[in-house]
Amino acid sequence: MAESELVLRRLLATPDRIQSLLLSHGKFEALQDVLRVLPDQVPVYTASLELLGGIAGFHVHRGVLASGHRPADSELRLDRALGHLQYAERCTLLLAEGITNVDNMGSLFRNAAALGVDGVLLDPACCDPLYRKSIRVSMGHVFTVPWAVAPSGGWHEVLTDLRREWGCRLLAAERCPGAKPIWDIEWTARCALLVGSEGEGLTQDSLDACDAVVEIPMHGEVPSVNVAAAAAICLYERMRSACI
């Protein structure tokens, strides 16, 4: 379920994924310029904001709801969703392990779109990027950034493949002994940044699978920052390194 005009406009980049639309009368008029790209079989319903709220079960304050078709599990495999990046000269991947907070998930995708990430790879324990709130927090960028999900029980095999078969340098973002400050890292043409949940962090197996562990040094007694904020800082360093 996608909400708001901006998110819908991003979803309309792939109109075949849209199942149906429910719009306020005002939004129907405002979106005439983009609604013409919809396939003929996609129904568009209009109603008052009050009726929209009754149908949806919550206050649809922006007057736009869209239901879409979920990609099949086979479409979210690494080779299907991100295979076009395997032999690219330059590639930046964002890997997420155990991210179960939908706000963080949405923020990771928004950061990925803003900071030059070519693709996102999730472990099987991550929450669904297509959860309604995650879509909203991402500002619709779950529809613009390609993403894949590792198979159940195959996370560490995928990490190994990224290093050996894809030629990516894996960098784990974690505060632990031996971690290097993020500004001391040499970024290669093909690299992947791995982030984990704020509570559990990254598993030792995942840390061992990476080429290096990086950290954002903290002031005072603050042990860490939000995972989405940490990813943004690291990805900015990655983007900045390409401009130096």
Stockholm file with secondary structure:
# STOCKHOLM 1.0

chainA/1-244         MAESELVLRRLLATPDRIQSLLLSHGKFEALQDVLRVLPDQVPVYTASLELLGGIAGFHVHRGVLASGHRPADSELRLDRALGHLQYAERCTLLLAEGITNVDNMGSLFRNAAALGVDGVLLDPACCDPLYRKSIRVSMGHVFTVPWAVAPSGGWHEVLTDLRREWGCRLLAAERCPGAKPIWDIEWTARCALLVGSEGEGLTQDSLDACDAVVEIPMHGEVPSVNVAAAAAICLYERMRSACI
#=GR chainA/1-244 SS CEESHHHHHHHTTSGGGEEEEEEEHHHHHHTHHHHTTSCTTSCEEEECHHHHHHHHSSCCTTSEEEEECCCCGGGGSHHHHSGGGTTCSSEEEEEEESCCCHHHHHHHHHHHHHTTCCEEEECTTSCCTTSHHHHHHTTTTTTTSCEEECCTTCHHHHHHHHHHTSCCEEEEECCSTTCEEGGGCCCCSEEEEEEEBTTTBCCHHHHHHSSEEEECCCCTTCCCCCHHHHHHHHHHHHHHHTTC
#=GC SS_cons         CEESHHHHHHHTTSGGGEEEEEEEHHHHHHTHHHHTTSCTTSCEEEECHHHHHHHHSSCCTTSEEEEECCCCGGGGSHHHHSGGGTTCSSEEEEEEESCCCHHHHHHHHHHHHHTTCCEEEECTTSCCTTSHHHHHHTTTTTTTSCEEECCTTCHHHHHHHHHHTSCCEEEEECCSTTCEEGGGCCCCSEEEEEEEBTTTBCCHHHHHHSSEEEECCCCTTCCCCCHHHHHHHHHHHHHHHTTC
//
